Structures are given as C-alpha cells and as structure tokens.
Amino acid sequence: METDPLNEVRSIRRKISEECNDNPNKVFEFYLKHQEESKRSGKYRFVNTPLEHVRAAPAPEQSDERER
C-alpha cells in the first residue's frame, strides 16, 4: 500500500503542533528556529522575494483526514 505524501506531511505537522501544546505562537517559533538552523547549515538555499512580486495562485482543494 502506497503512502499518501500529503497525509504524511499533515501527520508530521500535527505531531509538531502537539509537541508545542497546540499553541500557534510556539508552533511559529518552532518553524522559525528550524528555518534559521537550515539556513546556517548551508544545505539549503533560501530566496527572499518581496511579496508584491509574487503572483498568487489559487489554493488547491484541501481535505483533512480528521474532517472525514
């Protein structure tokens, strides 16, 4: 049976949120810290494009296993 990558990402995000006691501020701090660590590692390239130069694309349809 193949795993659905989207469901796997959602599962990981839920675990991170639970580790942060479902506190949005703590979740944001977690991702910010992870981003800074990734930048310092030099393994990834980050691009800083001003938002006014980014075209918004319509969001794809989303569903969540918990909502079913």
Distance bins in CASP14 RR format, pairs under 12 A and 6 or more apart:
PFRMAT RR
TARGET T0000
AUTHOR 0000-0000-0000
RMODE 2
METHOD distances of the structure
MODEL  1
1 7 0 0 0 0 0 1 0 0 0 0 0
2 8 0 0 0 0 0 1 0 0 0 0 0
3 9 0 0 0 0 0 1 0 0 0 0 0
3 10 0 0 0 0 0 1 0 0 0 0 0
3 11 0 0 0 0 1 0 0 0 0 0 0
3 12 0 0 0 0 0 1 0 0 0 0 0
4 10 0 0 0 0 1 0 0 0 0 0 0
4 11 0 0 0 0 1 0 0 0 0 0 0
4 63 0 0 0 0 0 1 0 0 0 0 0
4 65 0 0 0 0 1 0 0 0 0 0 0
5 11 0 0 0 0 0 1 0 0 0 0 0
5 12 0 0 0 0 0 1 0 0 0 0 0
6 12 0 0 0 0 0 1 0 0 0 0 0
6 13 0 0 0 0 0 1 0 0 0 0 0
6 60 0 0 0 0 1 0 0 0 0 0 0
6 61 0 0 0 0 0 1 0 0 0 0 0
6 62 0 0 0 0 1 0 0 0 0 0 0
6 63 0 0 0 0 1 0 0 0 0 0 0
6 64 0 0 0 0 1 0 0 0 0 0 0
6 65 0 0 0 0 1 0 0 0 0 0 0
7 13 0 0 0 0 0 1 0 0 0 0 0
7 14 0 0 0 0 0 1 0 0 0 0 0
7 62 0 0 0 0 0 1 0 0 0 0 0
7 63 0 0 0 0 1 0 0 0 0 0 0
7 64 0 0 0 0 1 0 0 0 0 0 0
7 65 1 0 0 1 0 0 0 0 0 0 0
7 66 0 0 0 0 0 1 0 0 0 0 0
7 68 0 0 0 0 0 1 0 0 0 0 0
8 14 0 0 0 0 0 1 0 0 0 0 0
8 15 0 0 0 0 0 1 0 0 0 0 0
8 65 0 0 0 0 0 1 0 0 0 0 0
9 15 0 0 0 0 0 1 0 0 0 0 0
9 16 0 0 0 0 0 1 0 0 0 0 0
9 62 0 0 0 0 0 1 0 0 0 0 0
9 64 0 0 0 0 0 1 0 0 0 0 0
9 65 0 0 0 0 0 1 0 0 0 0 0
10 16 0 0 0 0 0 1 0 0 0 0 0
10 17 0 0 0 0 0 1 0 0 0 0 0
10 62 0 0 0 0 1 0 0 0 0 0 0
10 63 0 0 0 0 1 0 0 0 0 0 0
10 64 1 0 0 1 0 0 0 0 0 0 0
10 65 1 0 0 1 0 0 0 0 0 0 0
10 66 0 0 0 0 1 0 0 0 0 0 0
10 67 0 0 0 0 0 1 0 0 0 0 0
11 17 0 0 0 0 0 1 0 0 0 0 0
11 18 0 0 0 0 0 1 0 0 0 0 0
11 64 0 0 0 0 0 1 0 0 0 0 0
11 65 0 0 0 0 1 0 0 0 0 0 0
11 66 0 0 0 0 0 1 0 0 0 0 0
12 18 0 0 0 0 0 1 0 0 0 0 0
12 19 0 0 0 0 0 1 0 0 0 0 0
12 30 0 0 0 0 0 1 0 0 0 0 0
12 31 0 0 0 0 0 1 0 0 0 0 0
12 34 0 0 0 0 0 1 0 0 0 0 0
13 19 0 0 0 0 0 1 0 0 0 0 0
13 20 0 0 0 0 0 1 0 0 0 0 0
13 22 0 0 0 0 0 1 0 0 0 0 0
13 27 0 0 0 0 1 0 0 0 0 0 0
13 30 0 0 0 0 0 1 0 0 0 0 0
13 31 0 0 0 0 1 0 0 0 0 0 0
13 64 0 0 0 0 0 1 0 0 0 0 0
13 66 0 0 0 0 0 1 0 0 0 0 0
14 20 0 0 0 0 0 1 0 0 0 0 0
14 22 0 0 0 0 1 0 0 0 0 0 0
14 27 0 0 0 0 0 1 0 0 0 0 0
14 64 0 0 0 0 1 0 0 0 0 0 0
14 65 0 0 0 0 1 0 0 0 0 0 0
14 66 0 0 0 0 1 0 0 0 0 0 0
15 22 0 0 0 0 0 1 0 0 0 0 0
15 27 0 0 0 0 0 1 0 0 0 0 0
15 30 0 0 0 0 0 1 0 0 0 0 0
16 22 0 0 0 0 0 1 0 0 0 0 0
16 23 0 0 0 0 0 1 0 0 0 0 0
16 24 0 0 0 0 0 1 0 0 0 0 0
16 26 0 0 0 0 1 0 0 0 0 0 0
16 27 1 0 0 1 0 0 0 0 0 0 0
16 28 0 0 0 0 0 1 0 0 0 0 0
16 29 0 0 0 0 0 1 0 0 0 0 0
16 30 1 0 0 1 0 0 0 0 0 0 0
16 31 0 0 0 0 1 0 0 0 0 0 0
16 33 0 0 0 0 0 1 0 0 0 0 0
16 34 0 0 0 0 1 0 0 0 0 0 0
17 23 0 0 0 0 1 0 0 0 0 0 0
17 24 0 0 0 0 1 0 0 0 0 0 0
17 25 0 0 0 0 0 1 0 0 0 0 0
17 26 0 0 0 0 1 0 0 0 0 0 0
17 27 1 0 1 0 0 0 0 0 0 0 0
17 28 0 0 0 0 0 1 0 0 0 0 0
17 30 0 0 0 0 1 0 0 0 0 0 0
17 31 0 0 0 0 0 1 0 0 0 0 0
17 66 0 0 0 0 0 1 0 0 0 0 0
18 26 0 0 0 0 0 1 0 0 0 0 0
18 27 0 0 0 0 1 0 0 0 0 0 0
18 30 0 0 0 0 0 1 0 0 0 0 0
19 26 0 0 0 0 1 0 0 0 0 0 0
19 27 0 0 0 0 1 0 0 0 0 0 0
19 29 0 0 0 0 0 1 0 0 0 0 0
19 30 1 0 0 1 0 0 0 0 0 0 0
20 26 1 1 0 0 0 0 0 0 0 0 0
20 27 1 0 1 0 0 0 0 0 0 0 0
20 28 0 0 0 0 1 0 0 0 0 0 0
20 29 1 0 0 1 0 0 0 0 0 0 0
20 30 1 0 1 0 0 0 0 0 0 0 0
20 31 0 0 0 0 1 0 0 0 0 0 0
20 32 0 0 0 0 0 1 0 0 0 0 0
20 33 0 0 0 0 0 1 0 0 0 0 0
20 34 0 0 0 0 0 1 0 0 0 0 0
21 27 0 0 0 0 1 0 0 0 0 0 0
21 29 0 0 0 0 0 1 0 0 0 0 0
21 30 0 0 0 0 0 1 0 0 0 0 0
22 30 0 0 0 0 0 1 0 0 0 0 0
23 29 0 0 0 0 1 0 0 0 0 0 0
23 30 0 0 0 0 1 0 0 0 0 0 0
24 30 0 0 0 0 0 1 0 0 0 0 0
24 31 0 0 0 0 0 1 0 0 0 0 0
25 31 0 0 0 0 0 1 0 0 0 0 0
25 32 0 0 0 0 0 1 0 0 0 0 0
26 32 0 0 0 0 0 1 0 0 0 0 0
26 33 0 0 0 0 0 1 0 0 0 0 0
27 33 0 0 0 0 0 1 0 0 0 0 0
27 34 0 0 0 0 0 1 0 0 0 0 0
28 34 0 0 0 0 0 1 0 0 0 0 0
28 35 0 0 0 0 0 1 0 0 0 0 0
29 35 0 0 0 0 0 1 0 0 0 0 0
29 36 0 0 0 0 0 1 0 0 0 0 0
30 36 0 0 0 0 0 1 0 0 0 0 0
30 37 0 0 0 0 0 1 0 0 0 0 0
31 37 0 0 0 0 0 1 0 0 0 0 0
31 38 0 0 0 0 0 1 0 0 0 0 0
32 38 0 0 0 0 0 1 0 0 0 0 0
32 39 0 0 0 0 0 1 0 0 0 0 0
33 39 0 0 0 0 0 1 0 0 0 0 0
33 40 0 0 0 0 0 1 0 0 0 0 0
34 40 0 0 0 0 0 1 0 0 0 0 0
34 41 0 0 0 0 0 1 0 0 0 0 0
34 44 0 0 0 0 0 1 0 0 0 0 0
35 41 0 0 0 0 0 1 0 0 0 0 0
35 44 0 0 0 0 1 0 0 0 0 0 0
35 46 1 0 0 1 0 0 0 0 0 0 0
35 48 0 0 0 0 0 1 0 0 0 0 0
36 42 0 0 0 0 0 1 0 0 0 0 0
36 44 0 0 0 0 0 1 0 0 0 0 0
36 46 0 0 0 0 0 1 0 0 0 0 0
37 43 0 0 0 0 0 1 0 0 0 0 0
37 44 0 0 0 0 0 1 0 0 0 0 0
38 44 1 0 1 0 0 0 0 0 0 0 0
38 45 0 0 0 0 0 1 0 0 0 0 0
38 46 1 0 0 1 0 0 0 0 0 0 0
39 45 0 0 0 0 1 0 0 0 0 0 0
39 46 1 0 1 0 0 0 0 0 0 0 0
39 47 0 0 0 0 0 1 0 0 0 0 0
39 48 0 0 0 0 0 1 0 0 0 0 0
40 46 0 0 0 0 0 1 0 0 0 0 0
47 53 0 0 0 0 0 1 0 0 0 0 0
47 54 0 0 0 0 0 1 0 0 0 0 0
48 54 0 0 0 0 0 1 0 0 0 0 0
49 55 0 0 0 0 0 1 0 0 0 0 0
END
